[in-house]
Amino acid sequence: MIEDIELETLINDVYEYYGFDFGSYSRASLKRRVNRIFHLDGFTHFHEFLSRVRYDPEYYKRMVDEITVNVTEMFRDPAFYRVLRNEILPLLGTKPFIRLWHAGCSTGEEVYSMAIMLKEAGLLHKSIIYATDINATVLETAKKGIFPLRMMKEYSENYRDAGGLEDFSSYYIANYGIAKFNEELGEKMVFSQHNLVSDTSFNEFDMILCRNVLIYFDNDLQKRVINLFDESLAVLGFLALGTKETIKYSISPTKYKQFEKEKIWRKVK
């Protein structure tokens, strides 16, 4: 197990050597992830691990990838997608053009879920989905639109629970244990690297989704990110967070109205 003081040394060294700031990440979750890679890669002494991170840029990159990868799935929390399908998309559909931002999109499962929803609502042709993550490796996976075939049964159930009525398997081609999603979906996506810790706003959006990413950040960084989203969201736009996340302590409560029981807020001014 890595000691707290060792974790602080790692945070400081990574910042000093590479300019990457883990300082605002929640310590408990960071410690869990560093411990995991420490054991996974067979280290027994912290100084060996630290030295490898300092002097081997490839290994440093692997460590950042491992620490910043977030678990995701298609139509995760189907009840959220039902509200999206039945209540949010009809409102977004009144716009001439719809810009969406998936922040912290990981390997892209939720981006493809959104594209499927937009297609079924007849809105995909006038939408563009910006999908960003800090982790370049997961973005490469997301761009390809290729997911493990073994997951499709579960995703298909999520899709149905989210109110999907089509044959889910019509959205992908199965081949050698993988499911490749239709290019028509991918054509409406723009993937790029973006760091929520240090980067600024890059557009104005009608909906921003950042689900189950803020839980890894400390309170100050959560506030910073919520304010970044606020700057990036059009009036009457929607912000969707994960089940354990809130904007309550970050922004004036009169600016947003919570939508239903799900973690969706509408910017009212």
TORBABA-541273 format. One line per 4 residues: number of its first residue (from 1); for each residue x, y, z of C-alpha. Coordinates in Angstrom, 2 decimals, always signed. Example, Ala and Ser with C-alpha at 12.3 -4.5 7.8 and 13.67 -1.06 7.14 Angstrom:
2
1> +12.30:-4.50:+7.80 ~ +13.67:-1.06:+7.14
This chain:
269
1> +0.00:+0.00:+0.00 ~ +1.18:+3.49:-0.85 ~ +1.39:+5.89:+2.10 ~ -0.31:+9.31:+2.01
5> +3.04:+11.11:+2.05 ~ +4.22:+9.00:-0.91 ~ +1.09:+9.93:-2.84 ~ +1.83:+13.64:-2.23
9> +5.41:+13.11:-3.49 ~ +4.05:+11.50:-6.64 ~ +1.58:+14.38:-7.21 ~ +4.36:+16.96:-6.77
13> +6.83:+15.12:-9.00 ~ +4.32:+14.58:-11.80 ~ +3.55:+18.30:-11.72 ~ +7.25:+19.26:-11.62
17> +8.43:+16.84:-14.33 ~ +5.44:+16.85:-16.68 ~ +3.26:+19.83:-15.72 ~ +0.26:+17.59:-15.09
21> -1.71:+18.47:-11.96 ~ -3.32:+15.67:-9.96 ~ -3.46:+18.02:-6.96 ~ -7.21:+18.60:-7.25
25> -8.17:+14.95:-7.59 ~ -9.95:+13.33:-4.67 ~ -7.18:+11.71:-2.61 ~ -9.12:+8.53:-1.78
29> -9.88:+7.70:-5.39 ~ -6.40:+8.72:-6.61 ~ -4.78:+6.53:-3.96 ~ -6.93:+3.56:-4.95
33> -5.98:+3.93:-8.60 ~ -2.26:+4.46:-7.96 ~ -2.22:+1.41:-5.68 ~ -3.86:-0.60:-8.42
37> -1.24:+0.24:-11.06 ~ +1.59:-0.13:-8.51 ~ +0.55:-3.75:-7.84 ~ -0.51:-4.47:-11.41
41> +2.97:-3.62:-12.66 ~ +4.72:-5.63:-9.95 ~ +6.44:-2.88:-7.94 ~ +7.42:-3.61:-4.35
45> +9.08:-0.32:-3.38 ~ +7.64:+3.13:-3.91 ~ +11.00:+4.67:-4.88 ~ +11.28:+2.25:-7.85
49> +7.81:+3.23:-9.01 ~ +8.51:+6.96:-8.57 ~ +11.82:+6.73:-10.43 ~ +10.12:+4.91:-13.33
53> +7.44:+7.61:-13.54 ~ +10.05:+10.39:-13.41 ~ +12.47:+9.08:-16.01 ~ +10.36:+7.00:-18.39
57> +7.88:+9.26:-20.25 ~ +6.17:+6.24:-21.83 ~ +5.55:+4.73:-18.40 ~ +4.32:+8.09:-17.09
61> +1.82:+8.15:-19.97 ~ +0.65:+4.64:-19.09 ~ +0.16:+5.67:-15.46 ~ -1.91:+8.74:-16.42
65> -4.01:+6.59:-18.77 ~ -4.65:+4.04:-16.04 ~ -5.53:+6.69:-13.46 ~ -7.79:+8.78:-15.68
69> -9.80:+6.00:-17.36 ~ -13.43:+6.06:-16.20 ~ -15.75:+3.08:-16.29 ~ -18.72:+3.55:-18.56
73> -21.46:+1.64:-20.38 ~ -24.12:+2.23:-23.02 ~ -27.41:+3.66:-21.75 ~ -25.96:+3.69:-18.23
77> -28.81:+4.40:-15.74 ~ -31.67:+3.78:-18.22 ~ -34.05:+6.01:-16.21 ~ -31.81:+8.97:-17.06
81> -32.08:+8.15:-20.76 ~ -35.85:+7.82:-20.51 ~ -36.10:+11.40:-19.23 ~ -33.71:+12.44:-21.98
85> -35.80:+10.70:-24.64 ~ -39.23:+11.79:-23.44 ~ -38.63:+15.26:-22.04 ~ -35.28:+16.81:-22.97
89> -34.91:+15.87:-26.64 ~ -38.36:+17.24:-27.62 ~ -37.27:+20.61:-26.15 ~ -33.86:+20.52:-27.86
93> -35.61:+19.51:-31.09 ~ -37.16:+22.97:-31.44 ~ -33.69:+24.42:-32.13 ~ -32.41:+24.78:-35.70
97> -29.12:+23.14:-34.71 ~ -28.14:+21.20:-31.56 ~ -24.67:+21.28:-30.02 ~ -23.89:+18.74:-27.29
101> -20.74:+18.24:-25.23 ~ -19.87:+14.94:-23.55 ~ -17.09:+15.93:-21.13 ~ -15.02:+13.03:-19.82
105> -16.46:+10.74:-22.49 ~ -14.03:+7.86:-21.78 ~ -14.28:+5.06:-24.38 ~ -17.41:+6.60:-25.91
109> -20.25:+4.28:-24.95 ~ -22.43:+7.13:-23.71 ~ -21.64:+9.23:-26.79 ~ -22.94:+6.45:-29.04
113> -25.98:+6.06:-26.76 ~ -26.75:+9.74:-27.27 ~ -26.32:+9.47:-31.05 ~ -28.79:+6.57:-31.13
117> -31.31:+8.60:-29.10 ~ -30.90:+11.59:-31.41 ~ -31.35:+9.39:-34.48 ~ -34.55:+7.87:-33.09
121> -35.88:+11.35:-32.27 ~ -35.15:+12.43:-35.86 ~ -32.59:+14.98:-34.65 ~ -29.22:+13.44:-35.49
125> -28.99:+15.20:-38.88 ~ -29.01:+18.62:-37.20 ~ -26.84:+17.74:-34.19 ~ -23.14:+17.66:-33.44
129> -21.68:+15.90:-30.41 ~ -18.33:+17.11:-29.10 ~ -16.78:+14.32:-27.04 ~ -13.73:+15.12:-24.93
133> -11.48:+13.35:-22.46 ~ -8.10:+14.01:-20.90 ~ -7.03:+10.49:-21.84 ~ -5.81:+10.14:-25.46
137> -5.89:+6.35:-25.38 ~ -9.61:+6.10:-24.57 ~ -10.38:+8.73:-27.24 ~ -8.75:+6.50:-29.87
141> -11.08:+3.67:-28.81 ~ -14.10:+5.98:-28.79 ~ -13.35:+7.27:-32.31 ~ -13.44:+3.74:-33.71
145> -16.92:+3.02:-32.33 ~ -15.86:-0.55:-31.53 ~ -17.00:-2.24:-28.34 ~ -16.77:-5.83:-27.03
149> -19.51:-8.02:-28.47 ~ -19.98:-9.74:-25.09 ~ -21.35:-6.45:-23.70 ~ -24.14:-6.16:-26.29
153> -26.65:-8.30:-24.39 ~ -26.41:-6.01:-21.36 ~ -26.40:-2.85:-23.52 ~ -29.42:-4.10:-25.43
157> -31.29:-4.53:-22.11 ~ -30.24:-1.02:-21.00 ~ -31.45:+0.29:-24.37 ~ -34.87:-1.32:-23.94
161> -35.12:-0.10:-20.32 ~ -34.33:+3.39:-21.65 ~ -37.41:+3.19:-23.90 ~ -35.69:+1.93:-27.06
165> -38.07:+0.23:-29.49 ~ -35.81:-0.69:-32.41 ~ -33.76:-3.85:-32.80 ~ -30.58:-2.78:-30.99
169> -28.43:-5.09:-33.13 ~ -29.33:-3.05:-36.22 ~ -26.98:-0.32:-34.93 ~ -23.79:-2.39:-35.19
173> -22.07:-5.11:-37.20 ~ -20.80:-8.07:-35.20 ~ -17.44:-9.51:-36.19 ~ -14.79:-11.57:-34.36
177> -15.95:-10.72:-30.86 ~ -16.42:-7.02:-31.53 ~ -19.39:-4.80:-32.33 ~ -18.66:-1.96:-34.73
181> -21.28:+0.78:-34.58 ~ -22.69:+2.31:-37.76 ~ -20.69:+5.12:-39.29 ~ -23.80:+7.25:-39.63
185> -23.63:+7.69:-35.83 ~ -19.90:+8.49:-35.77 ~ -20.18:+11.11:-38.50 ~ -21.88:+13.47:-36.05
189> -19.13:+13.22:-33.42 ~ -16.00:+15.32:-32.90 ~ -13.49:+13.76:-30.49 ~ -10.71:+15.81:-28.91
193> -8.47:+15.94:-25.87 ~ -9.61:+18.40:-23.20 ~ -8.47:+18.70:-19.59 ~ -11.23:+19.83:-17.22
197> -8.59:+20.73:-14.64 ~ -6.82:+23.35:-16.76 ~ -8.54:+23.97:-20.13 ~ -11.16:+26.62:-20.86
201> -14.50:+26.72:-22.63 ~ -14.38:+26.14:-26.40 ~ -17.97:+26.63:-27.61 ~ -21.55:+27.31:-26.55
205> -23.68:+24.19:-26.06 ~ -27.35:+23.30:-25.76 ~ -26.56:+20.33:-23.55 ~ -23.51:+19.29:-21.55
209> -23.17:+15.80:-20.10 ~ -20.46:+14.97:-17.59 ~ -21.64:+11.92:-15.68 ~ -19.59:+10.32:-12.91
213> -16.43:+12.34:-13.52 ~ -16.71:+15.05:-10.82 ~ -16.77:+12.41:-8.07 ~ -13.01:+12.00:-8.68
217> -12.32:+15.72:-8.02 ~ -12.06:+17.67:-4.77 ~ -14.63:+20.39:-3.94 ~ -12.65:+23.30:-5.35
221> -12.10:+21.59:-8.68 ~ -15.75:+20.51:-8.82 ~ -16.70:+24.19:-8.46 ~ -14.24:+25.21:-11.17
225> -15.61:+22.61:-13.58 ~ -19.26:+23.47:-12.87 ~ -18.43:+27.12:-13.60 ~ -16.69:+26.09:-16.82
229> -19.89:+24.26:-17.81 ~ -21.98:+27.28:-16.84 ~ -19.85:+29.50:-19.12 ~ -20.22:+26.97:-21.93
233> -23.98:+26.44:-21.68 ~ -26.54:+28.47:-23.62 ~ -29.49:+29.93:-21.69 ~ -32.23:+27.25:-21.57
237> -29.54:+24.61:-22.13 ~ -29.29:+21.44:-20.04 ~ -26.55:+20.12:-17.77 ~ -26.49:+16.42:-16.85
241> -24.31:+15.00:-14.07 ~ -23.88:+11.58:-12.44 ~ -26.12:+10.15:-9.74 ~ -23.88:+11.29:-6.83
245> -23.07:+14.72:-8.25 ~ -24.70:+18.13:-7.81 ~ -24.32:+21.78:-8.78 ~ -25.88:+22.84:-5.48
249> -22.73:+24.22:-3.82 ~ -21.10:+25.62:-6.93 ~ -23.48:+28.06:-8.53 ~ -26.33:+30.43:-7.71
253> -29.44:+28.26:-7.19 ~ -31.69:+30.73:-9.04 ~ -29.74:+30.24:-12.29 ~ -30.77:+26.62:-12.72
257> -33.92:+24.58:-12.32 ~ -33.59:+20.89:-11.58 ~ -35.39:+18.66:-14.03 ~ -37.28:+15.69:-12.60
261> -35.55:+13.36:-10.15 ~ -32.62:+12.79:-12.50 ~ -29.44:+14.85:-12.20 ~ -30.38:+17.22:-15.02
265> -30.53:+20.99:-14.61 ~ -31.86:+23.60:-17.02 ~ -30.14:+26.98:-17.15 ~ -32.94:+29.54:-16.78
269> -30.88:+32.73:-16.87
